[in-house]
Amino acid sequence: MTYDEAVSRAETIIAQLEQAEAISLEEYHRLAKEATGLLQFCKQQIEKSYE
């Protein structure tokens, strides 16, 4: 996965989480966990670019 793909997916997830009343608690948790992983990946990619 590229940085741009991760950012795009994270943005999609965030939009879904903003509409939390439309998803179950389990789905909310799954999406939040995925978004956290994607943001960690992006952070690592940014840190690598400054090494």
PDB file of N, CA, C and O in Angstrom:
ATOM      1  N   MET A   1       0.846  -1.175   0.000  1.00  0.00           N
ATOM      2  CA  MET A   1       0.000   0.000   0.000  1.00  0.00           C
ATOM      3  C   MET A   1       0.893   1.240   0.000  1.00  0.00           C
ATOM      4  O   MET A   1       1.908   1.301   0.693  1.00  0.00           O
ATOM      5  N   THR A   2       0.492   2.202  -0.780  1.00  0.00           N
ATOM      6  CA  THR A   2       1.245   3.455  -0.826  1.00  0.00           C
ATOM      7  C   THR A   2       0.693   4.426   0.213  1.00  0.00           C
ATOM      8  O   THR A   2      -0.381   4.220   0.777  1.00  0.00           O
ATOM      9  N   TYR A   3       1.454   5.484   0.449  1.00  0.00           N
ATOM     10  CA  TYR A   3       1.025   6.531   1.365  1.00  0.00           C
ATOM     11  C   TYR A   3      -0.300   7.132   0.895  1.00  0.00           C
ATOM     12  O   TYR A   3      -1.223   7.307   1.691  1.00  0.00           O
ATOM     13  N   ASP A   4      -0.390   7.445  -0.389  1.00  0.00           N
ATOM     14  CA  ASP A   4      -1.608   8.051  -0.936  1.00  0.00           C
ATOM     15  C   ASP A   4      -2.821   7.132  -0.800  1.00  0.00           C
ATOM     16  O   ASP A   4      -3.923   7.594  -0.504  1.00  0.00           O
ATOM     17  N   GLU A   5      -2.618   5.840  -1.014  1.00  0.00           N
ATOM     18  CA  GLU A   5      -3.712   4.880  -0.856  1.00  0.00           C
ATOM     19  C   GLU A   5      -4.170   4.818   0.600  1.00  0.00           C
ATOM     20  O   GLU A   5      -5.367   4.754   0.882  1.00  0.00           O
ATOM     21  N   ALA A   6      -3.208   4.839   1.519  1.00  0.00           N
ATOM     22  CA  ALA A   6      -3.535   4.789   2.945  1.00  0.00           C
ATOM     23  C   ALA A   6      -4.302   6.037   3.368  1.00  0.00           C
ATOM     24  O   ALA A   6      -5.276   5.942   4.115  1.00  0.00           O
ATOM     25  N   VAL A   7      -3.874   7.196   2.902  1.00  0.00           N
ATOM     26  CA  VAL A   7      -4.569   8.445   3.233  1.00  0.00           C
ATOM     27  C   VAL A   7      -5.988   8.416   2.674  1.00  0.00           C
ATOM     28  O   VAL A   7      -6.934   8.798   3.362  1.00  0.00           O
ATOM     29  N   SER A   8      -6.137   7.973   1.451  1.00  0.00           N
ATOM     30  CA  SER A   8      -7.454   7.915   0.825  1.00  0.00           C
ATOM     31  C   SER A   8      -8.389   6.982   1.598  1.00  0.00           C
ATOM     32  O   SER A   8      -9.544   7.324   1.850  1.00  0.00           O
ATOM     33  N   ARG A   9      -7.894   5.821   1.966  1.00  0.00           N
ATOM     34  CA  ARG A   9      -8.706   4.864   2.727  1.00  0.00           C
ATOM     35  C   ARG A   9      -9.062   5.445   4.100  1.00  0.00           C
ATOM     36  O   ARG A   9     -10.200   5.322   4.552  1.00  0.00           O
ATOM     37  N   ALA A  10      -8.093   6.073   4.756  1.00  0.00           N
ATOM     38  CA  ALA A  10      -8.353   6.678   6.065  1.00  0.00           C
ATOM     39  C   ALA A  10      -9.427   7.761   5.952  1.00  0.00           C
ATOM     40  O   ALA A  10     -10.302   7.855   6.813  1.00  0.00           O
ATOM     41  N   GLU A  11      -9.369   8.563   4.917  1.00  0.00           N
ATOM     42  CA  GLU A  11     -10.390   9.604   4.708  1.00  0.00           C
ATOM     43  C   GLU A  11     -11.768   8.989   4.523  1.00  0.00           C
ATOM     44  O   GLU A  11     -12.758   9.507   5.040  1.00  0.00           O
ATOM     45  N   THR A  12     -11.834   7.894   3.793  1.00  0.00           N
ATOM     46  CA  THR A  12     -13.104   7.201   3.587  1.00  0.00           C
ATOM     47  C   THR A  12     -13.649   6.683   4.910  1.00  0.00           C
ATOM     48  O   THR A  12     -14.838   6.819   5.198  1.00  0.00           O
ATOM     49  N   ILE A  13     -12.774   6.090   5.708  1.00  0.00           N
ATOM     50  CA  ILE A  13     -13.191   5.556   7.008  1.00  0.00           C
ATOM     51  C   ILE A  13     -13.668   6.686   7.918  1.00  0.00           C
ATOM     52  O   ILE A  13     -14.697   6.558   8.581  1.00  0.00           O
ATOM     53  N   ILE A  14     -12.935   7.774   7.949  1.00  0.00           N
ATOM     54  CA  ILE A  14     -13.321   8.903   8.797  1.00  0.00           C
ATOM     55  C   ILE A  14     -14.708   9.414   8.416  1.00  0.00           C
ATOM     56  O   ILE A  14     -15.516   9.735   9.288  1.00  0.00           O
ATOM     57  N   ALA A  15     -14.981   9.489   7.129  1.00  0.00           N
ATOM     58  CA  ALA A  15     -16.305   9.917   6.675  1.00  0.00           C
ATOM     59  C   ALA A  15     -17.379   8.948   7.170  1.00  0.00           C
ATOM     60  O   ALA A  15     -18.464   9.371   7.569  1.00  0.00           O
ATOM     61  N   GLN A  16     -17.075   7.647   7.146  1.00  0.00           N
ATOM     62  CA  GLN A  16     -18.033   6.658   7.639  1.00  0.00           C
ATOM     63  C   GLN A  16     -18.236   6.808   9.148  1.00  0.00           C
ATOM     64  O   GLN A  16     -19.360   6.699   9.638  1.00  0.00           O
ATOM     65  N   LEU A  17     -17.152   7.056   9.882  1.00  0.00           N
ATOM     66  CA  LEU A  17     -17.242   7.192  11.335  1.00  0.00           C
ATOM     67  C   LEU A  17     -18.021   8.434  11.731  1.00  0.00           C
ATOM     68  O   LEU A  17     -18.671   8.458  12.776  1.00  0.00           O
ATOM     69  N   GLU A  18     -17.956   9.461  10.902  1.00  0.00           N
ATOM     70  CA  GLU A  18     -18.722  10.677  11.170  1.00  0.00           C
ATOM     71  C   GLU A  18     -20.226  10.425  11.088  1.00  0.00           C
ATOM     72  O   GLU A  18     -21.022  11.183  11.643  1.00  0.00           O
ATOM     73  N   GLN A  19     -20.599   9.376  10.406  1.00  0.00           N
ATOM     74  CA  GLN A  19     -22.004   8.981  10.272  1.00  0.00           C
ATOM     75  C   GLN A  19     -22.272   7.779  11.185  1.00  0.00           C
ATOM     76  O   GLN A  19     -22.967   6.840  10.797  1.00  0.00           O
ATOM     77  N   ALA A  20     -21.717   7.819  12.392  1.00  0.00           N
ATOM     78  CA  ALA A  20     -21.710   6.679  13.305  1.00  0.00           C
ATOM     79  C   ALA A  20     -23.087   6.087  13.574  1.00  0.00           C
ATOM     80  O   ALA A  20     -23.202   4.885  13.810  1.00  0.00           O
ATOM     81  N   GLU A  21     -24.126   6.903  13.543  1.00  0.00           N
ATOM     82  CA  GLU A  21     -25.457   6.363  13.831  1.00  0.00           C
ATOM     83  C   GLU A  21     -25.913   5.367  12.768  1.00  0.00           C
ATOM     84  O   GLU A  21     -26.855   4.607  12.991  1.00  0.00           O
ATOM     85  N   ALA A  22     -25.252   5.370  11.624  1.00  0.00           N
ATOM     86  CA  ALA A  22     -25.643   4.482  10.527  1.00  0.00           C
ATOM     87  C   ALA A  22     -24.912   3.132  10.573  1.00  0.00           C
ATOM     88  O   ALA A  22     -25.190   2.254   9.756  1.00  0.00           O
ATOM     89  N   ILE A  23     -23.968   2.960  11.532  1.00  0.00           N
ATOM     90  CA  ILE A  23     -23.224   1.701  11.596  1.00  0.00           C
ATOM     91  C   ILE A  23     -23.296   1.119  13.004  1.00  0.00           C
ATOM     92  O   ILE A  23     -23.533   1.838  13.975  1.00  0.00           O
ATOM     93  N   SER A  24     -23.092  -0.174  13.098  1.00  0.00           N
ATOM     94  CA  SER A  24     -23.140  -0.848  14.396  1.00  0.00           C
ATOM     95  C   SER A  24     -21.883  -0.523  15.207  1.00  0.00           C
ATOM     96  O   SER A  24     -20.883  -0.052  14.666  1.00  0.00           O
ATOM     97  N   LEU A  25     -21.954  -0.779  16.485  1.00  0.00           N
ATOM     98  CA  LEU A  25     -20.811  -0.554  17.365  1.00  0.00           C
ATOM     99  C   LEU A  25     -19.617  -1.420  16.953  1.00  0.00           C
ATOM    100  O   LEU A  25     -18.473  -0.968  16.995  1.00  0.00           O
ATOM    101  N   GLU A  26     -19.888  -2.661  16.556  1.00  0.00           N
ATOM    102  CA  GLU A  26     -18.825  -3.555  16.117  1.00  0.00           C
ATOM    103  C   GLU A  26     -18.130  -3.024  14.866  1.00  0.00           C
ATOM    104  O   GLU A  26     -16.904  -3.063  14.759  1.00  0.00           O
ATOM    105  N   GLU A  27     -18.931  -2.527  13.923  1.00  0.00           N
ATOM    106  CA  GLU A  27     -18.385  -1.966  12.691  1.00  0.00           C
ATOM    107  C   GLU A  27     -17.597  -0.691  12.994  1.00  0.00           C
ATOM    108  O   GLU A  27     -16.538  -0.458  12.413  1.00  0.00           O
ATOM    109  N   TYR A  28     -18.118   0.130  13.903  1.00  0.00           N
ATOM    110  CA  TYR A  28     -17.423   1.346  14.310  1.00  0.00           C
ATOM    111  C   TYR A  28     -16.051   0.999  14.875  1.00  0.00           C
ATOM    112  O   TYR A  28     -15.051   1.623  14.522  1.00  0.00           O
ATOM    113  N   HIS A  29     -16.008   0.010  15.745  1.00  0.00           N
ATOM    114  CA  HIS A  29     -14.746  -0.424  16.352  1.00  0.00           C
ATOM    115  C   HIS A  29     -13.773  -0.939  15.288  1.00  0.00           C
ATOM    116  O   HIS A  29     -12.590  -0.598  15.306  1.00  0.00           O
ATOM    117  N   ARG A  30     -14.270  -1.754  14.370  1.00  0.00           N
ATOM    118  CA  ARG A  30     -13.421  -2.304  13.313  1.00  0.00           C
ATOM    119  C   ARG A  30     -12.844  -1.188  12.444  1.00  0.00           C
ATOM    120  O   ARG A  30     -11.654  -1.185  12.133  1.00  0.00           O
ATOM    121  N   LEU A  31     -13.692  -0.250  12.060  1.00  0.00           N
ATOM    122  CA  LEU A  31     -13.231   0.855  11.215  1.00  0.00           C
ATOM    123  C   LEU A  31     -12.243   1.752  11.947  1.00  0.00           C
ATOM    124  O   LEU A  31     -11.249   2.193  11.370  1.00  0.00           O
ATOM    125  N   ALA A  32     -12.521   2.018  13.218  1.00  0.00           N
ATOM    126  CA  ALA A  32     -11.607   2.850  14.002  1.00  0.00           C
ATOM    127  C   ALA A  32     -10.240   2.178  14.125  1.00  0.00           C
ATOM    128  O   ALA A  32      -9.210   2.846  14.032  1.00  0.00           O
ATOM    129  N   LYS A  33     -10.226   0.883  14.329  1.00  0.00           N
ATOM    130  CA  LYS A  33      -8.969   0.136  14.430  1.00  0.00           C
ATOM    131  C   LYS A  33      -8.212   0.176  13.098  1.00  0.00           C
ATOM    132  O   LYS A  33      -6.996   0.365  13.078  1.00  0.00           O
ATOM    133  N   GLU A  34      -8.927  -0.001  12.001  1.00  0.00           N
ATOM    134  CA  GLU A  34      -8.293   0.061  10.677  1.00  0.00           C
ATOM    135  C   GLU A  34      -7.719   1.454  10.423  1.00  0.00           C
ATOM    136  O   GLU A  34      -6.594   1.583   9.941  1.00  0.00           O
ATOM    137  N   ALA A  35      -8.482   2.488  10.744  1.00  0.00           N
ATOM    138  CA  ALA A  35      -8.017   3.862  10.543  1.00  0.00           C
ATOM    139  C   ALA A  35      -6.773   4.146  11.374  1.00  0.00           C
ATOM    140  O   ALA A  35      -5.843   4.801  10.902  1.00  0.00           O
ATOM    141  N   THR A  36      -6.755   3.657  12.603  1.00  0.00           N
ATOM    142  CA  THR A  36      -5.585   3.844  13.465  1.00  0.00           C
ATOM    143  C   THR A  36      -4.352   3.210  12.831  1.00  0.00           C
ATOM    144  O   THR A  36      -3.276   3.809  12.826  1.00  0.00           O
ATOM    145  N   GLY A  37      -4.502   2.013  12.301  1.00  0.00           N
ATOM    146  CA  GLY A  37      -3.387   1.342  11.630  1.00  0.00           C
ATOM    147  C   GLY A  37      -2.923   2.101  10.398  1.00  0.00           C
ATOM    148  O   GLY A  37      -1.722   2.222  10.155  1.00  0.00           O
ATOM    149  N   LEU A  38      -3.857   2.607   9.630  1.00  0.00           N
ATOM    150  CA  LEU A  38      -3.511   3.369   8.426  1.00  0.00           C
ATOM    151  C   LEU A  38      -2.762   4.655   8.783  1.00  0.00           C
ATOM    152  O   LEU A  38      -1.780   5.011   8.133  1.00  0.00           O
ATOM    153  N   LEU A  39      -3.234   5.345   9.819  1.00  0.00           N
ATOM    154  CA  LEU A  39      -2.567   6.576  10.225  1.00  0.00           C
ATOM    155  C   LEU A  39      -1.170   6.299  10.776  1.00  0.00           C
ATOM    156  O   LEU A  39      -0.255   7.096  10.568  1.00  0.00           O
ATOM    157  N   GLN A  40      -1.001   5.189  11.470  1.00  0.00           N
ATOM    158  CA  GLN A  40       0.328   4.799  11.945  1.00  0.00           C
ATOM    159  C   GLN A  40       1.253   4.527  10.755  1.00  0.00           C
ATOM    160  O   GLN A  40       2.416   4.931  10.763  1.00  0.00           O
ATOM    161  N   PHE A  41       0.734   3.843   9.740  1.00  0.00           N
ATOM    162  CA  PHE A  41       1.505   3.586   8.527  1.00  0.00           C
ATOM    163  C   PHE A  41       1.934   4.893   7.879  1.00  0.00           C
ATOM    164  O   PHE A  41       3.089   5.043   7.482  1.00  0.00           O
ATOM    165  N   CYS A  42       1.003   5.842   7.771  1.00  0.00           N
ATOM    166  CA  CYS A  42       1.320   7.141   7.163  1.00  0.00           C
ATOM    167  C   CYS A  42       2.389   7.868   7.966  1.00  0.00           C
ATOM    168  O   CYS A  42       3.304   8.465   7.399  1.00  0.00           O
ATOM    169  N   LYS A  43       2.271   7.815   9.273  1.00  0.00           N
ATOM    170  CA  LYS A  43       3.267   8.458  10.137  1.00  0.00           C
ATOM    171  C   LYS A  43       4.649   7.854   9.893  1.00  0.00           C
ATOM    172  O   LYS A  43       5.639   8.579   9.793  1.00  0.00           O
ATOM    173  N   GLN A  44       4.714   6.545   9.799  1.00  0.00           N
ATOM    174  CA  GLN A  44       5.990   5.872   9.539  1.00  0.00           C
ATOM    175  C   GLN A  44       6.565   6.280   8.188  1.00  0.00           C
ATOM    176  O   GLN A  44       7.774   6.474   8.060  1.00  0.00           O
ATOM    177  N   GLN A  45       5.710   6.409   7.184  1.00  0.00           N
ATOM    178  CA  GLN A  45       6.173   6.806   5.858  1.00  0.00           C
ATOM    179  C   GLN A  45       6.735   8.225   5.883  1.00  0.00           C
ATOM    180  O   GLN A  45       7.750   8.511   5.247  1.00  0.00           O
ATOM    181  N   ILE A  46       6.075   9.100   6.614  1.00  0.00           N
ATOM    182  CA  ILE A  46       6.566  10.478   6.729  1.00  0.00           C
ATOM    183  C   ILE A  46       7.908  10.502   7.457  1.00  0.00           C
ATOM    184  O   ILE A  46       8.834  11.202   7.046  1.00  0.00           O
ATOM    185  N   GLU A  47       8.004   9.736   8.533  1.00  0.00           N
ATOM    186  CA  GLU A  47       9.258   9.692   9.294  1.00  0.00           C
ATOM    187  C   GLU A  47      10.394   9.145   8.428  1.00  0.00           C
ATOM    188  O   GLU A  47      11.519   9.638   8.507  1.00  0.00           O
ATOM    189  N   LYS A  48      10.116   8.143   7.613  1.00  0.00           N
ATOM    190  CA  LYS A  48      11.137   7.587   6.711  1.00  0.00           C
ATOM    191  C   LYS A  48      11.622   8.633   5.717  1.00  0.00           C
ATOM    192  O   LYS A  48      12.801   8.659   5.363  1.00  0.00           O
ATOM    193  N   SER A  49      10.729   9.482   5.275  1.00  0.00           N
ATOM    194  CA  SER A  49      11.115  10.480   4.271  1.00  0.00           C
ATOM    195  C   SER A  49      12.047  11.540   4.849  1.00  0.00           C
ATOM    196  O   SER A  49      12.726  12.240   4.098  1.00  0.00           O
ATOM    197  N   TYR A  50      12.088  11.668   6.179  1.00  0.00           N
ATOM    198  CA  TYR A  50      12.962  12.657   6.810  1.00  0.00           C
ATOM    199  C   TYR A  50      14.269  12.052   7.303  1.00  0.00           C
ATOM    200  O   TYR A  50      15.095  12.769   7.869  1.00  0.00           O
ATOM    201  N   GLU A  51      14.478  10.773   7.108  1.00  0.00           N
ATOM    202  CA  GLU A  51      15.726  10.122   7.540  1.00  0.00           C
ATOM    203  C   GLU A  51      16.843  10.363   6.570  1.00  0.00           C
ATOM    204  O   GLU A  51      17.958   9.888   6.781  1.00  0.00           O
TER     205      GLU A  51
END
